[in-house]
Amino acid sequence: MAGRTAEKDTGVPGDGLRLDKWLWFARWFKSRTLAAEVCQSGRLRLNGQLVHKAHQIVRPGDVLTFTKAAHVRVIRVVALPHRRGPAAEAAAAYEDLDPPSGESRLAGVYDVGPGRREPGQGRPTKAERRAVDRLRER
């Protein structure tokens, strides 16, 4: 082990940080695993380009677009945190360009729609279930 330094690798290179680590450090996701899953799912954009890898490098000035809690979030990276610290420290790492509003809400995805039944109505029949599935596919 000669030649190795005793420094701990923080994963923060001089000019960037892994996207999954940044999302976790900035407290957008509860765990780094969840952040990596979102990155790999292709539901996140970095500067307008779809991301499919969690190891994509993010730098200050980059813009992230993703869905969170039924809202489309647009975030600008301001800083690269060195740890997952308190919420105030995490909030200093980004600028929210489009705070949640009625227009940014994903219409119909999380809203209770035709599949809702009143209490006491019982289970849906097979035909009713298929009708609900057809409505949800639109």
C-alpha angles and dihedrals in degrees: 000000000000115000096030119121124227092232117125114237105237093182090237109124119193096268109020151016134218111270095232091051092048092050090050095043090049089052097240090130131034094228137021089238091060090048091051091049091054090049093050094045093069093236094116129077127204112198090339096309122111114247121217100167129068091211093066109132117242122198135186110282095033118129121223124198121190142133121261126171094349093308131105106237123204112192132178116209109234102169142007108237119212095214144010097268136162121318093258091055091047093049090056089062095068145031118221105226096182114027115203114280137156092272096052092052114110103250115232099350098101099014117111105249141157093333093069118107129191117249112270095027093109128219119329118255120243091259092050092049092051091049090052091048090052091051092050093051093063 
